[in-house]
Amino acid sequence: MKTSSEVGTRVGLGVCLCIGLALLGYAQNPSPAPGKVQKETLVTSHASGTFEVKVTPQALEDEAADPNLARLSVNKQFHGDLEGTSKGQMLAASTSVEGSAGYVAIERVTGTLTGRKGSFMLQHIGMMTRGRPQMNVRVVPDSGTDQLLGLAGTMTIKIEHGKHFYEFSSTLAETR
C-alpha cells in the first residue's frame, strides 16, 4: 500500500508534467501579434477512387517467432480524387479460428488530394472476427505536409471482385 506522501508525490509530478507539456505547446504555437488576428476555417472534402496494392512479406527479427505473426511492406498506387503512391509497414496476426485475424499498419501517402499536393500518414487498425471485418483508417494528426498541412480525416476501404476502392472524408484547416 502506498503512503499518502508517495501518492501526493506522484500526483504532483503528474500535474507538473501536464503544465510543462501545456507550456511547451504554447511556446511552439504562440498567439498572433495584436492587430494580426488570424481566422481559421475548416474545409471539408470527400475523395474517392481506386488503388492497387502490393504486399511483400518481410523477415521477422526473431526467426523463431510465432508463425501466426507476420511483417509486410505495403506499396499502393492511388487513382481518382487522390492521385499518388504510398509506402508502409504492416504487422499482422492470424489465429487458429478461420476468418479471425488482426493487423496494424502505418503508411505515408504522397501525391495530390483534390488538387492539393503534399504527403500525410495513415494509421490502420483492422480486425476480422470469424469473417466479419472491422477497419479504422485515420490520418495521423499533424502528419500533413505542403498544401496538406493540417489535414485530418478517415478512409474507408472496400474490396469488390478483387478490386480496391477508397472513400476519404477529410478536413483541412486553412488560416486566412
Residue frames as a rotation matrix with the C-alpha (Angstrom) as fourth column:
MET 1
0.583 0.812 0.000 0.00
0.812 -0.583 0.000 0.00
0.000 0.000 -1.000 0.00
LYS 2
-0.247 -0.664 0.706 1.33
0.633 -0.662 -0.401 3.40
0.733 0.348 0.584 -0.94
THR 3
-0.382 0.067 -0.922 1.66
0.808 -0.460 -0.368 6.11
-0.449 -0.885 0.122 1.68
SER 4
0.713 0.697 -0.073 -0.15
0.599 -0.660 -0.454 9.39
-0.365 0.280 -0.888 1.20
SER 5
0.247 -0.724 -0.644 3.26
-0.301 -0.689 0.659 11.03
-0.921 0.031 -0.388 0.68
GLU 6
-0.704 -0.514 0.489 4.04
0.238 0.479 0.845 8.69
-0.669 0.711 -0.215 -2.26
VAL 7
0.043 0.816 0.577 0.58
0.975 0.091 -0.201 9.29
-0.217 0.571 -0.792 -3.78
GLY 8
0.745 0.234 -0.624 0.97
0.241 -0.968 -0.074 13.04
-0.622 -0.095 -0.778 -3.31
THR 9
-0.229 -0.917 -0.327 4.39
-0.238 -0.273 0.932 12.99
-0.944 0.291 -0.156 -4.98
ARG 10
-0.661 0.015 0.750 3.02
0.632 0.550 0.546 11.07
-0.404 0.835 -0.373 -7.98
VAL 11
0.458 0.874 0.164 0.04
0.859 -0.388 -0.334 13.41
-0.228 0.294 -0.928 -8.33
GLY 12
0.551 -0.316 -0.772 2.36
-0.054 -0.937 0.345 16.41
-0.833 -0.148 -0.533 -8.06
LEU 13
-0.588 -0.802 0.101 4.68
-0.007 0.130 0.991 15.02
-0.809 0.582 -0.082 -10.73
GLY 14
-0.322 0.561 0.763 1.68
0.916 0.388 0.101 14.34
-0.240 0.731 -0.639 -12.98
VAL 15
0.736 0.594 -0.326 0.42
0.531 -0.804 -0.268 17.92
-0.421 0.024 -0.907 -12.58
CYS 16
0.139 -0.779 -0.612 3.92
-0.259 -0.625 0.736 19.31
-0.956 0.056 -0.289 -13.29
LEU 17
-0.694 -0.387 0.607 4.18
0.397 0.497 0.772 17.15
-0.600 0.777 -0.191 -16.40
CYS 18
0.153 0.850 0.504 0.78
0.974 -0.043 -0.222 18.35
-0.167 0.525 -0.834 -17.66
ILE 19
0.770 0.097 -0.630 1.65
0.146 -0.989 0.025 22.00
-0.621 -0.111 -0.776 -17.04
GLY 20
-0.229 -0.953 -0.196 5.07
-0.166 -0.160 0.973 21.57
-0.959 0.256 -0.122 -18.69
LEU 21
-0.576 0.067 0.815 3.54
0.727 0.497 0.474 19.97
-0.373 0.865 -0.335 -21.79
ALA 22
0.549 0.830 0.097 0.91
0.807 -0.495 -0.324 22.71
-0.221 0.256 -0.941 -21.98
LEU 23
0.556 -0.417 -0.719 3.59
-0.147 -0.901 0.409 25.43
-0.818 -0.122 -0.562 -21.75
LEU 24
-0.562 -0.767 0.309 5.69
0.140 0.281 0.950 23.66
-0.816 0.576 -0.051 -24.39
GLY 25
-0.179 0.596 0.783 2.68
0.970 0.238 0.041 23.61
-0.161 0.767 -0.621 -26.72
TYR 26
0.798 0.471 -0.376 2.04
0.447 -0.881 -0.155 27.30
-0.404 -0.044 -0.914 -26.03
ALA 27
0.112 -0.850 -0.515 5.68
-0.203 -0.527 0.825 28.19
-0.973 0.012 -0.232 -26.74
GLN 28
-0.718 -0.398 0.570 5.54
0.399 0.436 0.807 26.34
-0.570 0.807 -0.154 -30.05
ASN 29
-0.308 0.711 0.632 2.19
0.846 -0.099 0.524 27.88
0.436 0.696 -0.571 -31.07
PRO 30
-0.787 -0.027 -0.616 2.15
0.430 -0.740 -0.517 31.45
-0.442 -0.672 0.594 -29.76
SER 31
0.318 0.941 -0.117 -0.85
0.656 -0.307 -0.689 33.70
-0.684 0.143 -0.715 -30.20
PRO 32
0.150 -0.244 0.958 -0.83
0.885 -0.398 -0.240 36.04
0.440 0.884 0.157 -33.19
ALA 33
-0.839 -0.507 -0.196 0.53
0.543 -0.774 -0.326 39.52
0.014 -0.380 0.925 -32.60
PRO 34
-0.140 0.811 -0.568 -2.04
0.454 -0.457 -0.765 42.15
-0.880 -0.365 -0.304 -31.56
GLY 35
0.084 0.274 -0.958 -3.82
-0.619 -0.739 -0.266 43.55
-0.781 0.616 0.107 -34.59
LYS 36
-0.533 -0.294 -0.793 -2.99
-0.814 0.432 0.387 40.44
0.229 0.852 -0.470 -36.65
VAL 37
-0.037 0.621 0.783 -5.97
-0.619 0.601 -0.506 38.23
-0.785 -0.503 0.362 -35.96
GLN 38
-0.854 -0.237 -0.462 -5.80
-0.509 0.555 0.657 35.01
0.101 0.797 -0.595 -37.95
LYS 39
0.187 0.953 0.240 -9.02
-0.893 0.267 -0.362 33.30
-0.409 -0.147 0.901 -38.89
GLU 40
-0.894 -0.439 0.089 -9.02
-0.382 0.851 0.359 29.56
-0.233 0.287 -0.929 -39.35
THR 41
0.215 0.962 -0.170 -11.71
-0.946 0.162 -0.280 27.77
-0.242 0.222 0.945 -41.31
LEU 42
-0.452 -0.276 0.848 -12.17
-0.158 0.961 0.229 24.07
-0.878 -0.030 -0.478 -41.84
VAL 43
-0.125 0.356 -0.926 -12.66
-0.992 -0.041 0.118 22.94
0.004 0.934 0.358 -45.41
THR 44
-0.032 0.223 0.974 -14.41
-0.317 0.922 -0.221 19.57
-0.948 -0.316 0.041 -45.63
SER 45
-0.122 0.012 -0.992 -13.95
-0.992 0.036 0.122 17.38
0.037 0.999 0.008 -48.68
HIS 46
0.476 0.298 0.828 -14.75
-0.286 0.942 -0.175 13.91
-0.832 -0.153 0.533 -49.90
ALA 47
-0.204 -0.609 -0.766 -12.47
-0.974 0.045 0.224 11.93
-0.102 0.792 -0.602 -52.19
SER 48
0.513 0.342 0.787 -12.99
-0.284 0.933 -0.221 8.56
-0.810 -0.110 0.576 -53.82
GLY 49
0.267 -0.421 -0.867 -11.30
-0.950 0.037 -0.310 6.29
0.162 0.906 -0.390 -56.28
THR 50
0.971 -0.010 -0.239 -9.40
0.006 1.000 -0.018 3.05
0.239 0.016 0.971 -56.68
PHE 51
0.277 -0.948 0.155 -5.98
-0.950 -0.246 0.191 1.77
-0.143 -0.200 -0.969 -55.74
GLU 52
0.611 -0.268 -0.745 -3.66
-0.069 0.919 -0.388 -1.13
0.788 0.289 0.543 -56.44
VAL 53
0.592 -0.415 0.690 -1.73
-0.790 -0.129 0.600 -2.66
-0.160 -0.900 -0.404 -53.58
LYS 54
0.327 -0.591 -0.738 1.39
-0.141 0.741 -0.656 -4.79
0.934 0.319 0.159 -53.47
VAL 55
0.737 -0.054 0.674 2.09
-0.673 0.037 0.739 -6.57
-0.065 -0.998 -0.010 -50.18
THR 56
0.260 -0.756 -0.601 5.51
-0.292 0.532 -0.795 -8.17
0.920 0.382 -0.083 -49.70
PRO 57
0.943 0.051 -0.329 6.34
0.271 0.455 0.848 -10.42
0.193 -0.889 0.416 -46.71
GLN 58
0.285 -0.865 0.413 9.38
-0.631 -0.494 -0.598 -9.26
0.722 -0.090 -0.686 -44.71
ALA 59
-0.172 -0.442 -0.880 11.61
0.411 0.780 -0.472 -11.27
0.895 -0.443 0.048 -42.41
LEU 60
0.908 0.398 0.128 10.89
0.006 -0.319 0.948 -11.04
0.419 -0.860 -0.292 -38.71
GLU 61
0.209 -0.874 0.439 13.80
-0.859 -0.378 -0.344 -10.09
0.467 -0.305 -0.830 -36.46
ASP 62
-0.335 -0.244 0.910 13.31
-0.742 0.663 -0.095 -13.25
-0.580 -0.708 -0.404 -34.43
GLU 63
-0.531 0.060 -0.845 13.32
-0.722 0.490 0.488 -16.18
0.443 0.870 -0.217 -36.85
ALA 64
-0.873 0.226 -0.433 11.84
0.371 0.884 -0.286 -18.41
0.318 -0.410 -0.855 -34.12
ALA 65
-0.804 0.588 0.084 8.88
-0.562 -0.708 -0.427 -16.04
-0.192 -0.390 0.901 -33.76
ASP 66
-0.240 0.846 0.476 5.29
-0.011 0.488 -0.873 -17.22
-0.971 -0.215 -0.108 -33.63
PRO 67
-0.860 -0.113 0.497 4.26
0.460 0.251 0.852 -18.46
-0.221 0.961 -0.164 -37.11
ASN 68
0.149 0.979 0.136 0.93
0.986 -0.136 -0.100 -16.65
-0.079 0.149 -0.986 -36.68
LEU 69
0.459 -0.075 -0.885 2.73
0.161 -0.973 0.166 -13.28
-0.874 -0.218 -0.435 -36.80
ALA 70
0.196 -0.396 0.897 3.81
0.980 0.109 -0.166 -11.55
-0.032 0.912 0.410 -39.99
ARG 71
0.027 -0.248 -0.968 5.55
0.082 -0.965 0.249 -8.31
-0.996 -0.086 -0.006 -41.02
LEU 72
0.180 0.144 0.973 4.86
0.947 0.241 -0.211 -6.96
-0.265 0.960 -0.093 -44.51
SER 73
-0.788 -0.294 -0.541 5.80
0.107 -0.930 0.351 -3.97
-0.607 0.219 0.764 -46.65
VAL 74
0.204 0.931 0.304 2.90
0.767 0.041 -0.641 -2.30
-0.609 0.364 -0.705 -48.42
ASN 75
-0.870 -0.388 -0.304 3.08
0.093 -0.735 0.671 -0.23
-0.484 0.556 0.676 -51.63
LYS 76
0.099 0.973 0.210 -0.01
0.697 0.083 -0.712 1.40
-0.710 0.217 -0.670 -53.14
GLN 77
-0.961 -0.171 0.220 -0.88
0.278 -0.642 0.715 3.39
0.019 0.748 0.664 -56.26
PHE 78
-0.266 0.895 -0.359 -3.97
0.463 -0.208 -0.862 5.62
-0.846 -0.395 -0.359 -55.80
HIS 79
-0.868 0.125 0.481 -6.24
0.420 -0.333 0.844 6.87
0.266 0.935 0.237 -58.61
GLY 80
0.183 0.983 0.012 -9.19
0.894 -0.171 0.415 9.25
0.410 -0.065 -0.910 -58.60
ASP 81
0.862 0.216 0.459 -9.51
0.042 -0.932 0.360 12.23
0.506 -0.291 -0.812 -56.28
LEU 82
0.580 -0.777 0.244 -6.31
-0.451 -0.057 0.891 11.04
-0.679 -0.626 -0.383 -54.61
GLU 83
0.900 -0.399 -0.178 -3.52
-0.015 0.379 -0.925 10.56
0.436 0.835 0.335 -57.16
GLY 84
0.261 -0.866 0.427 -0.31
-0.937 -0.334 -0.106 9.27
0.234 -0.372 -0.898 -55.68
THR 85
0.077 -0.351 -0.933 1.63
-0.010 0.936 -0.353 6.49
0.997 0.037 0.069 -54.07
SER 86
0.620 0.010 0.785 2.19
-0.769 -0.191 0.610 5.16
0.156 -0.982 -0.110 -50.59
LYS 87
-0.171 -0.682 -0.711 4.75
-0.091 0.729 -0.678 3.07
0.981 -0.052 -0.186 -48.79
GLY 88
0.294 0.337 0.895 4.16
-0.895 -0.233 0.381 1.46
0.336 -0.912 0.233 -45.44
GLN 89
-0.817 -0.518 -0.253 4.67
-0.335 0.784 -0.522 -1.34
0.469 -0.342 -0.814 -42.96
MET 90
0.321 0.944 0.071 2.12
-0.736 0.202 0.646 -3.80
0.596 -0.260 0.760 -41.62
LEU 91
-0.886 -0.385 0.257 2.15
-0.461 0.686 -0.563 -6.20
0.041 -0.617 -0.786 -38.68
ALA 92
0.060 0.937 -0.344 -0.46
-0.808 0.248 0.534 -8.97
0.585 0.246 0.772 -38.86
ALA 93
-0.793 -0.210 0.572 -1.61
-0.536 0.686 -0.492 -11.81
-0.289 -0.697 -0.657 -36.65
SER 94
-0.166 0.744 -0.647 -3.71
-0.573 0.461 0.678 -14.83
0.803 0.483 0.349 -37.56
THR 95
-0.227 0.169 0.959 -5.45
-0.910 0.315 -0.271 -17.24
-0.347 -0.934 0.082 -35.20
SER 96
-0.953 -0.098 0.287 -6.44
-0.041 0.980 0.197 -20.88
-0.301 0.176 -0.937 -35.23
VAL 97
-0.030 0.995 0.095 -10.05
0.408 0.099 -0.908 -19.83
-0.912 0.011 -0.409 -35.90
GLU 98
-0.527 -0.151 0.836 -10.69
0.849 -0.047 0.527 -19.44
-0.040 0.987 0.153 -39.63
GLY 99
0.150 0.579 0.802 -11.61
0.640 -0.675 0.368 -15.88
0.754 0.458 -0.471 -40.56
SER 100
0.964 0.117 -0.238 -10.20
0.262 -0.572 0.778 -14.31
-0.045 -0.812 -0.582 -37.38
ALA 101
-0.015 -0.984 0.179 -7.11
0.970 -0.057 -0.234 -12.07
0.241 0.170 0.956 -37.58
GLY 102
0.829 0.226 -0.511 -5.83
0.369 -0.909 0.196 -8.58
-0.420 -0.351 -0.837 -36.89
TYR 103
0.033 -0.864 0.503 -3.39
0.959 -0.115 -0.259 -6.05
0.282 0.491 0.825 -38.28
VAL 104
0.629 0.014 -0.777 -1.89
0.264 -0.944 0.196 -2.63
-0.731 -0.329 -0.598 -37.69
ALA 105
0.083 -0.618 0.782 -0.16
0.996 0.023 -0.088 -0.54
0.037 0.786 0.617 -40.34
ILE 106
0.339 -0.074 -0.938 1.34
0.100 -0.988 0.114 2.87
-0.936 -0.133 -0.327 -40.98
GLU 107
0.058 -0.329 0.942 1.79
0.987 0.161 -0.004 4.28
-0.150 0.930 0.334 -44.49
ARG 108
-0.339 -0.187 -0.922 2.97
0.062 -0.982 0.176 7.58
-0.939 0.002 0.344 -45.93
VAL 109
0.384 0.555 0.737 0.86
0.850 0.098 -0.517 8.77
-0.360 0.826 -0.435 -48.84
THR 110
-0.459 -0.564 -0.686 2.47
0.125 -0.806 0.579 11.22
-0.880 0.180 0.440 -51.28
GLY 111
-0.563 0.272 0.781 0.60
0.826 0.144 0.545 12.87
0.036 0.951 -0.306 -54.12
THR 112
-0.906 0.360 0.225 -2.31
-0.297 -0.916 0.268 15.16
0.303 0.176 0.937 -54.85
LEU 113
-0.600 0.761 -0.244 -5.56
0.762 0.453 -0.463 15.11
-0.242 -0.464 -0.852 -52.86
THR 114
0.471 0.876 0.103 -8.40
0.842 -0.412 -0.347 17.03
-0.262 0.250 -0.932 -54.52
GLY 115
0.716 -0.204 0.668 -5.87
0.380 -0.689 -0.618 19.31
0.586 0.696 -0.416 -56.22
ARG 116
0.745 -0.471 0.473 -3.57
-0.662 -0.608 0.439 19.86
0.081 -0.640 -0.764 -53.22
LYS 117
0.383 -0.706 -0.595 -0.04
-0.054 0.626 -0.778 18.46
0.922 0.330 0.201 -53.25
GLY 118
0.018 -0.477 0.879 1.74
-0.969 -0.224 -0.101 17.01
0.245 -0.850 -0.466 -50.25
SER 119
-0.440 -0.141 -0.887 2.02
-0.001 0.988 -0.156 13.95
0.898 -0.068 -0.435 -48.11
PHE 120
0.087 0.453 0.887 0.37
-0.970 -0.165 0.179 12.56
0.227 -0.876 0.425 -44.99
MET 121
-0.902 -0.403 -0.157 0.43
-0.343 0.888 -0.305 9.38
0.262 -0.221 -0.939 -42.93
LEU 122
0.232 0.966 -0.115 -2.40
-0.715 0.250 0.653 6.90
0.659 -0.070 0.749 -42.44
GLN 123
-0.780 -0.355 0.515 -2.74
-0.617 0.573 -0.540 4.61
-0.103 -0.739 -0.666 -39.43
HIS 124
-0.055 0.733 -0.678 -4.68
-0.560 0.540 0.628 1.35
0.827 0.415 0.381 -39.91
ILE 125
-0.736 -0.024 0.676 -6.22
-0.564 0.573 -0.594 -0.86
-0.373 -0.819 -0.435 -37.24
GLY 126
-0.109 0.691 -0.714 -8.04
-0.852 0.306 0.425 -3.87
0.512 0.655 0.556 -38.65
MET 127
-0.648 0.019 0.761 -9.76
-0.498 0.745 -0.443 -6.90
-0.576 -0.667 -0.473 -37.18
MET 128
-0.266 0.637 -0.723 -11.64
-0.679 0.408 0.610 -9.80
0.684 0.653 0.324 -38.64
THR 129
-0.579 0.196 0.791 -13.87
-0.654 0.468 -0.595 -11.80
-0.487 -0.862 -0.143 -36.32
ARG 130
-0.402 0.368 0.838 -14.94
0.328 0.913 -0.244 -15.06
-0.855 0.177 -0.488 -37.97
GLY 131
-0.431 0.110 0.896 -15.15
0.902 0.080 0.424 -13.37
-0.025 0.991 -0.134 -41.34
ARG 132
0.720 0.687 0.100 -16.68
0.683 -0.726 0.079 -10.06
0.127 0.011 -0.992 -40.18
PRO 133
-0.264 -0.928 0.261 -14.21
0.844 -0.354 -0.404 -7.24
0.467 0.114 0.877 -40.89
GLN 134
0.867 0.323 -0.380 -13.76
0.456 -0.821 0.342 -4.03
-0.202 -0.470 -0.859 -38.91
MET 135
-0.096 -0.927 0.363 -11.30
0.969 -0.170 -0.178 -1.44
0.226 0.335 0.915 -40.08
ASN 136
0.841 0.213 -0.498 -10.32
0.355 -0.911 0.209 2.01
-0.409 -0.352 -0.842 -38.88
VAL 137
-0.087 -0.854 0.514 -8.02
0.990 -0.133 -0.054 4.07
0.114 0.504 0.856 -41.11
ARG 138
0.861 0.368 -0.350 -7.25
0.448 -0.876 0.181 7.62
-0.240 -0.312 -0.919 -39.95
VAL 139
0.449 -0.714 0.537 -4.84
0.128 -0.544 -0.829 10.39
0.884 0.441 -0.153 -40.83
VAL 140
0.004 -0.556 -0.831 -2.08
0.989 0.128 -0.081 10.61
0.151 -0.821 0.550 -38.22
PRO 141
0.860 0.400 -0.316 -2.52
0.464 -0.872 0.159 14.02
-0.211 -0.283 -0.935 -36.52
ASP 142
0.675 -0.545 -0.497 -0.20
-0.423 -0.838 0.344 16.76
-0.604 -0.022 -0.797 -37.82
SER 143
-0.031 -0.704 0.709 1.36
0.400 0.642 0.655 14.48
-0.916 0.304 0.262 -40.45
GLY 144
0.757 0.387 0.527 0.26
0.626 -0.198 -0.754 16.59
-0.187 0.901 -0.392 -43.45
THR 145
-0.306 -0.891 -0.334 2.93
0.563 -0.453 0.692 18.45
-0.768 0.024 0.640 -45.41
ASP 146
-0.944 -0.189 0.269 2.99
0.329 -0.525 0.785 21.24
-0.007 0.830 0.558 -48.01
GLN 147
-0.651 0.744 0.151 -0.56
-0.557 -0.603 0.571 22.03
0.516 0.288 0.807 -49.20
LEU 148
0.179 0.704 -0.687 -1.94
0.120 0.678 0.726 19.26
0.977 -0.212 0.036 -46.95
LEU 149
-0.872 -0.490 -0.002 -0.72
0.117 -0.203 -0.972 20.85
0.476 -0.848 0.234 -43.71
GLY 150
-0.693 0.624 0.361 -3.48
-0.673 -0.379 -0.635 20.49
-0.260 -0.683 0.683 -41.10
LEU 151
-0.267 0.600 -0.754 -5.16
-0.617 0.495 0.612 17.54
0.741 0.629 0.237 -42.83
ALA 152
-0.687 0.187 0.702 -7.39
-0.505 0.571 -0.647 15.27
-0.522 -0.799 -0.298 -40.72
GLY 153
0.021 0.796 -0.604 -9.72
-0.990 0.103 0.100 12.53
0.142 0.596 0.790 -41.86
THR 154
-0.128 0.048 0.991 -10.78
-0.369 0.925 -0.093 8.93
-0.921 -0.377 -0.100 -42.19
MET 155
-0.480 -0.081 -0.873 -10.58
-0.867 0.197 0.458 6.48
0.135 0.977 -0.165 -45.06
THR 156
0.337 0.592 0.732 -12.89
-0.491 0.774 -0.400 3.58
-0.803 -0.225 0.552 -45.81
ILE 157
-0.654 -0.582 -0.483 -11.56
-0.737 0.347 0.580 0.74
-0.170 0.735 -0.656 -47.93
LYS 158
0.464 0.796 0.388 -13.76
-0.546 0.603 -0.582 -1.67
-0.697 0.058 0.714 -49.87
ILE 159
-0.772 -0.629 -0.089 -12.73
-0.486 0.494 0.721 -4.70
-0.410 0.600 -0.687 -51.89
GLU 160
0.379 0.913 0.154 -15.17
-0.439 0.324 -0.838 -5.91
-0.815 0.250 0.523 -54.55
HIS 161
0.981 0.035 0.189 -14.33
0.126 0.620 -0.774 -8.66
-0.144 0.784 0.604 -57.04
GLY 162
0.339 -0.940 0.033 -10.63
0.923 0.339 0.180 -8.29
-0.181 -0.030 0.983 -56.22
LYS 163
-0.110 -0.333 0.937 -10.59
0.539 -0.812 -0.225 -4.51
0.835 0.480 0.268 -56.91
HIS 164
-0.364 -0.140 -0.921 -9.75
0.913 -0.251 -0.323 -1.99
-0.185 -0.958 0.219 -54.14
PHE 165
0.143 0.488 0.861 -11.81
0.477 -0.796 0.372 1.20
0.867 0.357 -0.347 -53.63
TYR 166
-0.679 -0.318 -0.662 -11.38
0.734 -0.314 -0.602 4.06
-0.016 -0.894 0.447 -51.14
GLU 167
0.487 0.700 0.523 -13.67
0.487 -0.714 0.503 6.73
0.725 0.009 -0.688 -49.76
PHE 168
-0.468 -0.761 -0.450 -11.80
0.852 -0.252 -0.459 9.50
0.235 -0.598 0.766 -47.94
SER 169
0.692 0.662 0.288 -13.57
0.489 -0.723 0.488 12.12
0.531 -0.197 -0.824 -45.82
SER 170
-0.251 -0.887 -0.388 -11.25
0.953 -0.155 -0.262 14.88
0.172 -0.435 0.884 -44.65
THR 171
0.930 0.345 -0.127 -10.96
0.362 -0.918 0.160 18.35
-0.061 -0.195 -0.979 -43.24
LEU 172
-0.107 -0.957 0.269 -8.19
0.916 -0.200 -0.348 20.82
0.387 0.209 0.898 -43.87
ALA 173
0.467 0.198 -0.862 -7.61
0.661 -0.726 0.192 23.82
-0.587 -0.659 -0.470 -41.63
GLU 174
0.017 -0.428 0.904 -6.98
0.834 -0.492 -0.249 26.98
0.551 0.758 0.349 -43.62
THR 175
-0.010 -0.116 -0.993 -5.64
0.754 -0.654 0.069 30.13
-0.657 -0.748 0.094 -41.98
ARG 176
0.374 0.208 0.904 -6.51
0.809 -0.550 -0.208 33.48
0.454 0.809 -0.374 -43.52
